[in-house]
Amino acid sequence: MNPGLARLQAYPFERLRQLLAGATPPANLSNISLSIGEPRHEPPAFVLERLAASLHELGSYPATRGLPELRAAMAGALQRRFATSGLQLDPETMVLPVNGTREALFAFVQTVVNPRRAALVAMPNPGYQIYEGAALLAGAEPYFLNTTAAGGFVPDLDAVPAAVWRRCQLLFLCSPGNPTGKVLPLHYLRFALELADRYGFIIAADECYADLYLDETDPSPSLLQAAAQSGNCAFKRCVVFHSLSKRSSLPGLRSGLVAGDAQLIERFLLYRTYHGSAMPVPTQRASIAAWSDDRHVSANRHLYQQKFQQVLPILRSVLPLEMPDGAFYLWARVDGDDARFARALYEAAHLIVLPGSFMAREAHGENPGRGRVRISLVPDLPQCLEAAARLRQFLAT
Ligand SMILES: Cc1ncc(COP(=O)(O)O)c(C=O)c1O
């Protein structure tokens, strides 16, 4: 057996299920789930139509590399979104389709980690649990970079000892961050790239929330922009992950992309060919439509902006909350034990939130998720407002 399997932790939602087992919520209140990060806005009709119109193409095997038109559409979307001088992605060598970023984040680690070199994979803590599981199953040790309010919710790269960087083979960054909503600024990304060059590691930037920034005048930047600005126009050591799940509210389509360093992409393609993770052709056709259009993305983003603008004033008098930079989460500080808080809230108000400590690991003497809950603003606006009103009442009594 792969020894990493024994080290995998229960998924946060399994722990949440156990936490809430046996609790009885008020029967007169409907359940509102604010725990999972599943977008629920209406998927764009033109994408679904393209999918339906392409179903006859299920009769042939898809190529792992994807259709040339898809790679062109993906490169085009990134170039429009992150327009920067020198940022030019060759669709032939620098972009690949993936079946959602989750599988790709996992598979990329299996591709690049050399477990015989006491490998470390560094990652934000709290963070998306796949980074940790992927590192363990690749035979690497996870190295947790705590993101705390005191540190402005950015992983403190300066605090990492040189001996750790020397063992580090891969650094995960996530911007906008899940669960913090923090956007990593360009100067930070450039510094991360300097470290990558100095110590020879790769950076995997999970940018799946990149289109859900909350200030229209301040779109979140990409690691690709930081690389281009530093003169690294071949994106050496860099890969970014983007997804239609959040961008286009299409989590069920299972469609995303990876882009960056052509050498890494070439190795990743080889891995994927053996792994057997080609995207069905109808999904590719639908994805071409989605990546080629930005209007629906802006409409989708506005819906989240609206929710934050209306929910925050309801909660501010009872919770210390700031508008995040992006994504669709509130990373709220609560008094006392976050798991106990989540259970009590469920029992009193029939709301489900995710305890922060379930999303983080004990590292460097603390669990940086402790004392926080993640509130996911994925239900529709009336439900988000209803949830905020119930939460306010719960906290006020
Ligand atoms: C930070 C982060 N990365 C990646 C994913 C995976 O998204 P998908 O596989 O739908 O592209 C998620 C999903 O919630 C996420 O929160």
The ligand as an ORCA input file, in Angstrom:
! r2SCAN-3c Opt
* xyz 0 1
  C      -8.837     26.680     -3.534
  C      -9.516     25.711     -4.429
  N      -8.828     25.160     -5.432
  C      -9.395     24.292     -6.275
  C     -10.723     23.930     -6.141
  C     -11.297     22.910     -7.097
  O     -12.155     23.435     -8.008
  P     -12.551     22.657     -9.356
  O     -11.977     21.261     -9.256
  O     -14.013     22.659     -9.386
  O     -11.901     23.414    -10.466
  C     -11.489     24.477     -5.124
  C     -12.900     24.077     -4.962
  O     -13.600     24.413     -4.057
  C     -10.877     25.398     -4.238
  O     -11.544     25.966     -3.240
*
